[in-house]
Amino acid sequence: MAIEAREIESLIRETFPDAKITITDLAGDGNHYAAEVVDESFRGLNRVQQQRAVYSALKGKMDGPTGDLHALALTTRAP
């Protein structure tokens, strides 16, 4: 099942309301996206911790083969 970029952004924004979020549909199929999330809360966290926080914000949308989101190339950083 495909997911829209605005839904991905909305899920991330619930956890990171002040973040700069850029979502790109890489294949035009609603299953393969790239996301850049820039948020002050990432300061002092390593990249793995930052990315885990974002994946958690997706509330299971990437869980297993039945998830709505198949692939997400994720870039995170503090401003």
PDB file of N, CA, C and O in Angstrom:
ATOM      1  N   MET A   1       0.844  -1.177   0.000  1.00  0.00           N
ATOM      2  CA  MET A   1       0.000   0.000   0.000  1.00  0.00           C
ATOM      3  C   MET A   1       0.891   1.243   0.000  1.00  0.00           C
ATOM      4  O   MET A   1       1.817   1.345   0.805  1.00  0.00           O
ATOM      5  N   ALA A   2       0.620   2.158  -0.876  1.00  0.00           N
ATOM      6  CA  ALA A   2       1.417   3.382  -0.996  1.00  0.00           C
ATOM      7  C   ALA A   2       1.045   4.385   0.099  1.00  0.00           C
ATOM      8  O   ALA A   2      -0.039   4.344   0.680  1.00  0.00           O
ATOM      9  N   ILE A   3       1.985   5.276   0.348  1.00  0.00           N
ATOM     10  CA  ILE A   3       1.786   6.334   1.330  1.00  0.00           C
ATOM     11  C   ILE A   3       2.176   7.655   0.666  1.00  0.00           C
ATOM     12  O   ILE A   3       3.094   7.686  -0.153  1.00  0.00           O
ATOM     13  N   GLU A   4       1.502   8.722   1.003  1.00  0.00           N
ATOM     14  CA  GLU A   4       1.796  10.013   0.399  1.00  0.00           C
ATOM     15  C   GLU A   4       2.839  10.771   1.212  1.00  0.00           C
ATOM     16  O   GLU A   4       2.936  10.612   2.428  1.00  0.00           O
ATOM     17  N   ALA A   5       3.613  11.594   0.519  1.00  0.00           N
ATOM     18  CA  ALA A   5       4.674  12.373   1.161  1.00  0.00           C
ATOM     19  C   ALA A   5       4.119  13.226   2.291  1.00  0.00           C
ATOM     20  O   ALA A   5       4.755  13.353   3.337  1.00  0.00           O
ATOM     21  N   ARG A   6       2.955  13.807   2.098  1.00  0.00           N
ATOM     22  CA  ARG A   6       2.403  14.672   3.148  1.00  0.00           C
ATOM     23  C   ARG A   6       2.047  13.880   4.406  1.00  0.00           C
ATOM     24  O   ARG A   6       2.095  14.431   5.506  1.00  0.00           O
ATOM     25  N   GLU A   7       1.691  12.604   4.269  1.00  0.00           N
ATOM     26  CA  GLU A   7       1.411  11.777   5.441  1.00  0.00           C
ATOM     27  C   GLU A   7       2.708  11.482   6.206  1.00  0.00           C
ATOM     28  O   GLU A   7       2.722  11.490   7.437  1.00  0.00           O
ATOM     29  N   ILE A   8       3.785  11.225   5.479  1.00  0.00           N
ATOM     30  CA  ILE A   8       5.083  11.011   6.126  1.00  0.00           C
ATOM     31  C   ILE A   8       5.477  12.272   6.886  1.00  0.00           C
ATOM     32  O   ILE A   8       5.876  12.206   8.048  1.00  0.00           O
ATOM     33  N   GLU A   9       5.362  13.414   6.226  1.00  0.00           N
ATOM     34  CA  GLU A   9       5.708  14.674   6.876  1.00  0.00           C
ATOM     35  C   GLU A   9       4.835  14.916   8.108  1.00  0.00           C
ATOM     36  O   GLU A   9       5.339  15.354   9.142  1.00  0.00           O
ATOM     37  N   SER A  10       3.566  14.643   8.013  1.00  0.00           N
ATOM     38  CA  SER A  10       2.648  14.855   9.126  1.00  0.00           C
ATOM     39  C   SER A  10       3.023  13.987  10.329  1.00  0.00           C
ATOM     40  O   SER A  10       3.005  14.458  11.466  1.00  0.00           O
ATOM     41  N   LEU A  11       3.356  12.738  10.081  1.00  0.00           N
ATOM     42  CA  LEU A  11       3.753  11.841  11.166  1.00  0.00           C
ATOM     43  C   LEU A  11       5.028  12.338  11.846  1.00  0.00           C
ATOM     44  O   LEU A  11       5.122  12.338  13.073  1.00  0.00           O
ATOM     45  N   ILE A  12       5.996  12.756  11.052  1.00  0.00           N
ATOM     46  CA  ILE A  12       7.254  13.253  11.609  1.00  0.00           C
ATOM     47  C   ILE A  12       7.013  14.551  12.372  1.00  0.00           C
ATOM     48  O   ILE A  12       7.580  14.764  13.444  1.00  0.00           O
ATOM     49  N   ARG A  13       6.172  15.411  11.818  1.00  0.00           N
ATOM     50  CA  ARG A  13       5.910  16.716  12.440  1.00  0.00           C
ATOM     51  C   ARG A  13       5.209  16.595  13.793  1.00  0.00           C
ATOM     52  O   ARG A  13       5.363  17.472  14.643  1.00  0.00           O
ATOM     53  N   GLU A  14       4.450  15.534  14.004  1.00  0.00           N
ATOM     54  CA  GLU A  14       3.810  15.330  15.306  1.00  0.00           C
ATOM     55  C   GLU A  14       4.864  15.238  16.411  1.00  0.00           C
ATOM     56  O   GLU A  14       4.657  15.742  17.515  1.00  0.00           O
ATOM     57  N   THR A  15       5.979  14.602  16.114  1.00  0.00           N
ATOM     58  CA  THR A  15       7.050  14.437  17.100  1.00  0.00           C
ATOM     59  C   THR A  15       8.039  15.589  17.071  1.00  0.00           C
ATOM     60  O   THR A  15       8.601  15.957  18.102  1.00  0.00           O
ATOM     61  N   PHE A  16       8.253  16.160  15.890  1.00  0.00           N
ATOM     62  CA  PHE A  16       9.231  17.235  15.703  1.00  0.00           C
ATOM     63  C   PHE A  16       8.534  18.456  15.085  1.00  0.00           C
ATOM     64  O   PHE A  16       8.731  18.747  13.905  1.00  0.00           O
ATOM     65  N   PRO A  17       7.720  19.170  15.876  1.00  0.00           N
ATOM     66  CA  PRO A  17       6.883  20.240  15.315  1.00  0.00           C
ATOM     67  C   PRO A  17       7.652  21.407  14.703  1.00  0.00           C
ATOM     68  O   PRO A  17       7.129  22.084  13.818  1.00  0.00           O
ATOM     69  N   ASP A  18       8.872  21.654  15.149  1.00  0.00           N
ATOM     70  CA  ASP A  18       9.636  22.793  14.634  1.00  0.00           C
ATOM     71  C   ASP A  18      10.697  22.391  13.612  1.00  0.00           C
ATOM     72  O   ASP A  18      11.503  23.223  13.195  1.00  0.00           O
ATOM     73  N   ALA A  19      10.700  21.137  13.214  1.00  0.00           N
ATOM     74  CA  ALA A  19      11.724  20.640  12.295  1.00  0.00           C
ATOM     75  C   ALA A  19      11.542  21.193  10.888  1.00  0.00           C
ATOM     76  O   ALA A  19      10.437  21.533  10.466  1.00  0.00           O
ATOM     77  N   LYS A  20      12.660  21.270  10.178  1.00  0.00           N
ATOM     78  CA  LYS A  20      12.627  21.509   8.736  1.00  0.00           C
ATOM     79  C   LYS A  20      12.608  20.115   8.114  1.00  0.00           C
ATOM     80  O   LYS A  20      13.548  19.339   8.288  1.00  0.00           O
ATOM     81  N   ILE A  21      11.546  19.805   7.394  1.00  0.00           N
ATOM     82  CA  ILE A  21      11.344  18.462   6.848  1.00  0.00           C
ATOM     83  C   ILE A  21      11.195  18.557   5.338  1.00  0.00           C
ATOM     84  O   ILE A  21      10.374  19.319   4.828  1.00  0.00           O
ATOM     85  N   THR A  22      12.002  17.772   4.629  1.00  0.00           N
ATOM     86  CA  THR A  22      11.908  17.704   3.177  1.00  0.00           C
ATOM     87  C   THR A  22      11.697  16.243   2.795  1.00  0.00           C
ATOM     88  O   THR A  22      12.509  15.383   3.137  1.00  0.00           O
ATOM     89  N   ILE A  23      10.615  15.970   2.091  1.00  0.00           N
ATOM     90  CA  ILE A  23      10.300  14.607   1.654  1.00  0.00           C
ATOM     91  C   ILE A  23      10.359  14.565   0.134  1.00  0.00           C
ATOM     92  O   ILE A  23       9.784  15.423  -0.537  1.00  0.00           O
ATOM     93  N   THR A  24      11.056  13.566  -0.414  1.00  0.00           N
ATOM     94  CA  THR A  24      11.174  13.404  -1.857  1.00  0.00           C
ATOM     95  C   THR A  24      10.742  11.990  -2.238  1.00  0.00           C
ATOM     96  O   THR A  24      11.248  11.016  -1.681  1.00  0.00           O
ATOM     97  N   ASP A  25       9.815  11.874  -3.178  1.00  0.00           N
ATOM     98  CA  ASP A  25       9.398  10.567  -3.697  1.00  0.00           C
ATOM     99  C   ASP A  25      10.431  10.155  -4.742  1.00  0.00           C
ATOM    100  O   ASP A  25      10.487  10.740  -5.823  1.00  0.00           O
ATOM    101  N   LEU A  26      11.236   9.164  -4.429  1.00  0.00           N
ATOM    102  CA  LEU A  26      12.366   8.794  -5.286  1.00  0.00           C
ATOM    103  C   LEU A  26      11.971   8.045  -6.550  1.00  0.00           C
ATOM    104  O   LEU A  26      12.627   8.180  -7.583  1.00  0.00           O
ATOM    105  N   ALA A  27      10.906   7.258  -6.476  1.00  0.00           N
ATOM    106  CA  ALA A  27      10.546   6.421  -7.620  1.00  0.00           C
ATOM    107  C   ALA A  27       9.190   6.758  -8.214  1.00  0.00           C
ATOM    108  O   ALA A  27       8.791   6.173  -9.221  1.00  0.00           O
ATOM    109  N   GLY A  28       8.483   7.687  -7.607  1.00  0.00           N
ATOM    110  CA  GLY A  28       7.159   8.045  -8.107  1.00  0.00           C
ATOM    111  C   GLY A  28       6.106   6.991  -7.828  1.00  0.00           C
ATOM    112  O   GLY A  28       5.019   7.024  -8.405  1.00  0.00           O
ATOM    113  N   ASP A  29       6.427   6.048  -6.938  1.00  0.00           N
ATOM    114  CA  ASP A  29       5.495   4.956  -6.679  1.00  0.00           C
ATOM    115  C   ASP A  29       4.845   5.004  -5.294  1.00  0.00           C
ATOM    116  O   ASP A  29       4.057   4.124  -4.948  1.00  0.00           O
ATOM    117  N   GLY A  30       5.174   6.027  -4.506  1.00  0.00           N
ATOM    118  CA  GLY A  30       4.608   6.138  -3.173  1.00  0.00           C
ATOM    119  C   GLY A  30       5.160   5.121  -2.184  1.00  0.00           C
ATOM    120  O   GLY A  30       4.600   4.944  -1.102  1.00  0.00           O
ATOM    121  N   ASN A  31       6.240   4.458  -2.537  1.00  0.00           N
ATOM    122  CA  ASN A  31       6.851   3.461  -1.658  1.00  0.00           C
ATOM    123  C   ASN A  31       8.314   3.715  -1.343  1.00  0.00           C
ATOM    124  O   ASN A  31       8.847   3.142  -0.393  1.00  0.00           O
ATOM    125  N   HIS A  32       8.969   4.558  -2.116  1.00  0.00           N
ATOM    126  CA  HIS A  32      10.398   4.805  -1.956  1.00  0.00           C
ATOM    127  C   HIS A  32      10.629   6.309  -1.824  1.00  0.00           C
ATOM    128  O   HIS A  32      10.476   7.064  -2.784  1.00  0.00           O
ATOM    129  N   TYR A  33      11.000   6.725  -0.615  1.00  0.00           N
ATOM    130  CA  TYR A  33      11.161   8.142  -0.324  1.00  0.00           C
ATOM    131  C   TYR A  33      12.540   8.437   0.261  1.00  0.00           C
ATOM    132  O   TYR A  33      13.233   7.556   0.769  1.00  0.00           O
ATOM    133  N   ALA A  34      12.902   9.703   0.167  1.00  0.00           N
ATOM    134  CA  ALA A  34      14.035  10.248   0.914  1.00  0.00           C
ATOM    135  C   ALA A  34      13.466  11.335   1.808  1.00  0.00           C
ATOM    136  O   ALA A  34      12.565  12.074   1.411  1.00  0.00           O
ATOM    137  N   ALA A  35      13.996  11.424   3.005  1.00  0.00           N
ATOM    138  CA  ALA A  35      13.555  12.458   3.940  1.00  0.00           C
ATOM    139  C   ALA A  35      14.771  13.101   4.584  1.00  0.00           C
ATOM    140  O   ALA A  35      15.712  12.421   4.995  1.00  0.00           O
ATOM    141  N   GLU A  36      14.733  14.415   4.662  1.00  0.00           N
ATOM    142  CA  GLU A  36      15.728  15.142   5.433  1.00  0.00           C
ATOM    143  C   GLU A  36      14.977  15.817   6.572  1.00  0.00           C
ATOM    144  O   GLU A  36      14.002  16.535   6.353  1.00  0.00           O
ATOM    145  N   VAL A  37      15.450  15.573   7.791  1.00  0.00           N
ATOM    146  CA  VAL A  37      14.819  16.144   8.974  1.00  0.00           C
ATOM    147  C   VAL A  37      15.898  16.892   9.753  1.00  0.00           C
ATOM    148  O   VAL A  37      16.878  16.300  10.206  1.00  0.00           O
ATOM    149  N   VAL A  38      15.704  18.194   9.899  1.00  0.00           N
ATOM    150  CA  VAL A  38      16.650  19.042  10.626  1.00  0.00           C
ATOM    151  C   VAL A  38      15.912  19.582  11.844  1.00  0.00           C
ATOM    152  O   VAL A  38      14.923  20.305  11.719  1.00  0.00           O
ATOM    153  N   ASP A  39      16.411  19.218  13.029  1.00  0.00           N
ATOM    154  CA  ASP A  39      15.715  19.626  14.241  1.00  0.00           C
ATOM    155  C   ASP A  39      16.714  19.852  15.371  1.00  0.00           C
ATOM    156  O   ASP A  39      17.698  19.124  15.502  1.00  0.00           O
ATOM    157  N   GLU A  40      16.448  20.866  16.178  1.00  0.00           N
ATOM    158  CA  GLU A  40      17.315  21.203  17.299  1.00  0.00           C
ATOM    159  C   GLU A  40      17.427  20.048  18.305  1.00  0.00           C
ATOM    160  O   GLU A  40      18.460  19.895  18.957  1.00  0.00           O
ATOM    161  N   SER A  41      16.385  19.248  18.430  1.00  0.00           N
ATOM    162  CA  SER A  41      16.410  18.150  19.400  1.00  0.00           C
ATOM    163  C   SER A  41      17.466  17.099  19.072  1.00  0.00           C
ATOM    164  O   SER A  41      17.791  16.264  19.916  1.00  0.00           O
ATOM    165  N   PHE A  42      18.003  17.133  17.854  1.00  0.00           N
ATOM    166  CA  PHE A  42      19.048  16.181  17.462  1.00  0.00           C
ATOM    167  C   PHE A  42      20.426  16.573  17.981  1.00  0.00           C
ATOM    168  O   PHE A  42      21.354  15.765  17.943  1.00  0.00           O
ATOM    169  N   ARG A  43      20.565  17.792  18.462  1.00  0.00           N
ATOM    170  CA  ARG A  43      21.865  18.256  18.947  1.00  0.00           C
ATOM    171  C   ARG A  43      22.338  17.356  20.086  1.00  0.00           C
ATOM    172  O   ARG A  43      21.612  17.118  21.051  1.00  0.00           O
ATOM    173  N   GLY A  44      23.565  16.863  19.957  1.00  0.00           N
ATOM    174  CA  GLY A  44      24.146  16.000  20.978  1.00  0.00           C
ATOM    175  C   GLY A  44      23.832  14.520  20.790  1.00  0.00           C
ATOM    176  O   GLY A  44      24.384  13.677  21.497  1.00  0.00           O
ATOM    177  N   LEU A  45      22.959  14.198  19.852  1.00  0.00           N
ATOM    178  CA  LEU A  45      22.644  12.797  19.561  1.00  0.00           C
ATOM    179  C   LEU A  45      23.481  12.327  18.378  1.00  0.00           C
ATOM    180  O   LEU A  45      23.773  13.102  17.468  1.00  0.00           O
ATOM    181  N   ASN A  46      23.864  11.061  18.397  1.00  0.00           N
ATOM    182  CA  ASN A  46      24.562  10.543  17.223  1.00  0.00           C
ATOM    183  C   ASN A  46      23.535  10.241  16.127  1.00  0.00           C
ATOM    184  O   ASN A  46      22.328  10.276  16.365  1.00  0.00           O
ATOM    185  N   ARG A  47      24.025   9.951  14.950  1.00  0.00           N
ATOM    186  CA  ARG A  47      23.144   9.757  13.795  1.00  0.00           C
ATOM    187  C   ARG A  47      22.155   8.604  14.012  1.00  0.00           C
ATOM    188  O   ARG A  47      20.992   8.707  13.623  1.00  0.00           O
ATOM    189  N   VAL A  48      22.605   7.523  14.621  1.00  0.00           N
ATOM    190  CA  VAL A  48      21.707   6.384  14.869  1.00  0.00           C
ATOM    191  C   VAL A  48      20.573   6.794  15.808  1.00  0.00           C
ATOM    192  O   VAL A  48      19.417   6.439  15.576  1.00  0.00           O
ATOM    193  N   GLN A  49      20.895   7.535  16.857  1.00  0.00           N
ATOM    194  CA  GLN A  49      19.863   7.994  17.791  1.00  0.00           C
ATOM    195  C   GLN A  49      18.871   8.926  17.097  1.00  0.00           C
ATOM    196  O   GLN A  49      17.666   8.841  17.334  1.00  0.00           O
ATOM    197  N   GLN A  50      19.370   9.805  16.251  1.00  0.00           N
ATOM    198  CA  GLN A  50      18.495  10.721  15.510  1.00  0.00           C
ATOM    199  C   GLN A  50      17.546   9.941  14.611  1.00  0.00           C
ATOM    200  O   GLN A  50      16.343  10.202  14.586  1.00  0.00           O
ATOM    201  N   GLN A  51      18.093   8.990  13.878  1.00  0.00           N
ATOM    202  CA  GLN A  51      17.274   8.241  12.929  1.00  0.00           C
ATOM    203  C   GLN A  51      16.279   7.332  13.635  1.00  0.00           C
ATOM    204  O   GLN A  51      15.159   7.156  13.154  1.00  0.00           O
ATOM    205  N   ARG A  52      16.660   6.760  14.750  1.00  0.00           N
ATOM    206  CA  ARG A  52      15.704   5.950  15.524  1.00  0.00           C
ATOM    207  C   ARG A  52      14.527   6.800  15.985  1.00  0.00           C
ATOM    208  O   ARG A  52      13.385   6.339  15.988  1.00  0.00           O
ATOM    209  N   ALA A  53      14.805   8.036  16.374  1.00  0.00           N
ATOM    210  CA  ALA A  53      13.731   8.933  16.811  1.00  0.00           C
ATOM    211  C   ALA A  53      12.748   9.201  15.672  1.00  0.00           C
ATOM    212  O   ALA A  53      11.536   9.234  15.886  1.00  0.00           O
ATOM    213  N   VAL A  54      13.276   9.392  14.464  1.00  0.00           N
ATOM    214  CA  VAL A  54      12.402   9.641  13.312  1.00  0.00           C
ATOM    215  C   VAL A  54      11.614   8.375  12.964  1.00  0.00           C
ATOM    216  O   VAL A  54      10.409   8.450  12.726  1.00  0.00           O
ATOM    217  N   TYR A  55      12.272   7.222  12.931  1.00  0.00           N
ATOM    218  CA  TYR A  55      11.555   5.976  12.629  1.00  0.00           C
ATOM    219  C   TYR A  55      10.454   5.726  13.654  1.00  0.00           C
ATOM    220  O   TYR A  55       9.378   5.242  13.302  1.00  0.00           O
ATOM    221  N   SER A  56      10.712   6.051  14.914  1.00  0.00           N
ATOM    222  CA  SER A  56       9.690   5.907  15.950  1.00  0.00           C
ATOM    223  C   SER A  56       8.492   6.812  15.658  1.00  0.00           C
ATOM    224  O   SER A  56       7.346   6.430  15.892  1.00  0.00           O
ATOM    225  N   ALA A  57       8.765   8.002  15.148  1.00  0.00           N
ATOM    226  CA  ALA A  57       7.692   8.944  14.821  1.00  0.00           C
ATOM    227  C   ALA A  57       6.793   8.421  13.703  1.00  0.00           C
ATOM    228  O   ALA A  57       5.650   8.859  13.572  1.00  0.00           O
ATOM    229  N   LEU A  58       7.299   7.491  12.899  1.00  0.00           N
ATOM    230  CA  LEU A  58       6.511   6.945  11.786  1.00  0.00           C
ATOM    231  C   LEU A  58       5.469   5.931  12.241  1.00  0.00           C
ATOM    232  O   LEU A  58       4.686   5.436  11.431  1.00  0.00           O
ATOM    233  N   LYS A  59       5.457   5.625  13.515  1.00  0.00           N
ATOM    234  CA  LYS A  59       4.400   4.813  14.139  1.00  0.00           C
ATOM    235  C   LYS A  59       4.110   3.506  13.398  1.00  0.00           C
ATOM    236  O   LYS A  59       2.952   3.182  13.131  1.00  0.00           O
ATOM    237  N   GLY A  60       5.160   2.763  13.071  1.00  0.00           N
ATOM    238  CA  GLY A  60       4.977   1.438  12.476  1.00  0.00           C
ATOM    239  C   GLY A  60       4.724   1.415  10.986  1.00  0.00           C
ATOM    240  O   GLY A  60       4.524   0.339  10.422  1.00  0.00           O
ATOM    241  N   LYS A  61       4.725   2.556  10.327  1.00  0.00           N
ATOM    242  CA  LYS A  61       4.452   2.585   8.882  1.00  0.00           C
ATOM    243  C   LYS A  61       5.523   1.855   8.073  1.00  0.00           C
ATOM    244  O   LYS A  61       5.286   1.509   6.916  1.00  0.00           O
ATOM    245  N   MET A  62       6.712   1.612   8.669  1.00  0.00           N
ATOM    246  CA  MET A  62       7.781   0.897   7.969  1.00  0.00           C
ATOM    247  C   MET A  62       7.975  -0.520   8.503  1.00  0.00           C
ATOM    248  O   MET A  62       8.952  -1.180   8.149  1.00  0.00           O
ATOM    249  N   ASP A  63       7.077  -0.990   9.335  1.00  0.00           N
ATOM    250  CA  ASP A  63       7.242  -2.288   9.978  1.00  0.00           C
ATOM    251  C   ASP A  63       6.985  -3.443   9.024  1.00  0.00           C
ATOM    252  O   ASP A  63       5.863  -3.644   8.560  1.00  0.00           O
ATOM    253  N   GLY A  64       8.030  -4.194   8.740  1.00  0.00           N
ATOM    254  CA  GLY A  64       7.905  -5.435   7.990  1.00  0.00           C
ATOM    255  C   GLY A  64       7.396  -5.271   6.570  1.00  0.00           C
ATOM    256  O   GLY A  64       7.235  -4.155   6.077  1.00  0.00           O
ATOM    257  N   PRO A  65       7.145  -6.393   5.925  1.00  0.00           N
ATOM    258  CA  PRO A  65       6.725  -6.384   4.516  1.00  0.00           C
ATOM    259  C   PRO A  65       5.324  -5.837   4.288  1.00  0.00           C
ATOM    260  O   PRO A  65       4.961  -5.532   3.152  1.00  0.00           O
ATOM    261  N   THR A  66       4.538  -5.709   5.338  1.00  0.00           N
ATOM    262  CA  THR A  66       3.176  -5.194   5.177  1.00  0.00           C
ATOM    263  C   THR A  66       3.072  -3.715   5.517  1.00  0.00           C
ATOM    264  O   THR A  66       1.976  -3.155   5.497  1.00  0.00           O
ATOM    265  N   GLY A  67       4.203  -3.069   5.833  1.00  0.00           N
ATOM    266  CA  GLY A  67       4.176  -1.644   6.154  1.00  0.00           C
ATOM    267  C   GLY A  67       3.786  -0.800   4.952  1.00  0.00           C
ATOM    268  O   GLY A  67       3.990  -1.206   3.808  1.00  0.00           O
ATOM    269  N   ASP A  68       3.227   0.366   5.209  1.00  0.00           N
ATOM    270  CA  ASP A  68       2.801   1.264   4.137  1.00  0.00           C
ATOM    271  C   ASP A  68       3.978   1.884   3.408  1.00  0.00           C
ATOM    272  O   ASP A  68       3.857   2.268   2.245  1.00  0.00           O
ATOM    273  N   LEU A  69       5.106   1.985   4.076  1.00  0.00           N
ATOM    274  CA  LEU A  69       6.284   2.639   3.521  1.00  0.00           C
ATOM    275  C   LEU A  69       7.382   1.605   3.362  1.00  0.00           C
ATOM    276  O   LEU A  69       7.853   1.033   4.345  1.00  0.00           O
ATOM    277  N   HIS A  70       7.791   1.364   2.115  1.00  0.00           N
ATOM    278  CA  HIS A  70       8.770   0.318   1.835  1.00  0.00           C
ATOM    279  C   HIS A  70      10.202   0.766   2.097  1.00  0.00           C
ATOM    280  O   HIS A  70      10.982   0.022   2.692  1.00  0.00           O
ATOM    281  N   ALA A  71      10.559   1.973   1.661  1.00  0.00           N
ATOM    282  CA  ALA A  71      11.945   2.423   1.798  1.00  0.00           C
ATOM    283  C   ALA A  71      11.986   3.918   2.085  1.00  0.00           C
ATOM    284  O   ALA A  71      11.259   4.708   1.483  1.00  0.00           O
ATOM    285  N   LEU A  72      12.859   4.283   3.022  1.00  0.00           N
ATOM    286  CA  LEU A  72      13.044   5.695   3.369  1.00  0.00           C
ATOM    287  C   LEU A  72      14.540   5.951   3.572  1.00  0.00           C
ATOM    288  O   LEU A  72      15.139   5.480   4.539  1.00  0.00           O
ATOM    289  N   ALA A  73      15.117   6.692   2.657  1.00  0.00           N
ATOM    290  CA  ALA A  73      16.514   7.130   2.800  1.00  0.00           C
ATOM    291  C   ALA A  73      16.475   8.351   3.703  1.00  0.00           C
ATOM    292  O   ALA A  73      15.938   9.389   3.316  1.00  0.00           O
ATOM    293  N   LEU A  74      17.031   8.243   4.892  1.00  0.00           N
ATOM    294  CA  LEU A  74      16.850   9.246   5.919  1.00  0.00           C
ATOM    295  C   LEU A  74      18.155   9.985   6.212  1.00  0.00           C
ATOM    296  O   LEU A  74      19.198   9.379   6.457  1.00  0.00           O
ATOM    297  N   THR A  75      18.061  11.314   6.177  1.00  0.00           N
ATOM    298  CA  THR A  75      19.155  12.182   6.578  1.00  0.00           C
ATOM    299  C   THR A  75      18.646  13.028   7.732  1.00  0.00           C
ATOM    300  O   THR A  75      17.601  13.671   7.630  1.00  0.00           O
ATOM    301  N   THR A  76      19.390  13.024   8.831  1.00  0.00           N
ATOM    302  CA  THR A  76      19.001  13.815   9.993  1.00  0.00           C
ATOM    303  C   THR A  76      20.189  14.638  10.449  1.00  0.00           C
ATOM    304  O   THR A  76      21.341  14.246  10.267  1.00  0.00           O
ATOM    305  N   ARG A  77      19.890  15.802  11.054  1.00  0.00           N
ATOM    306  CA  ARG A  77      20.957  16.637  11.601  1.00  0.00           C
ATOM    307  C   ARG A  77      20.340  17.742  12.437  1.00  0.00           C
ATOM    308  O   ARG A  77      19.157  18.061  12.320  1.00  0.00           O
ATOM    309  N   ALA A  78      21.190  18.319  13.290  1.00  0.00           N
ATOM    310  CA  ALA A  78      20.796  19.506  14.034  1.00  0.00           C
ATOM    311  C   ALA A  78      21.079  20.716  13.152  1.00  0.00           C
ATOM    312  O   ALA A  78      21.956  20.651  12.291  1.00  0.00           O
ATOM    313  N   PRO A  79      20.357  21.819  13.347  1.00  0.00           N
ATOM    314  CA  PRO A  79      20.587  23.008  12.522  1.00  0.00           C
ATOM    315  C   PRO A  79      21.967  23.621  12.781  1.00  0.00           C
ATOM    316  O   PRO A  79      22.320  24.629  12.168  1.00  0.00           O
TER     317      PRO A  79
END
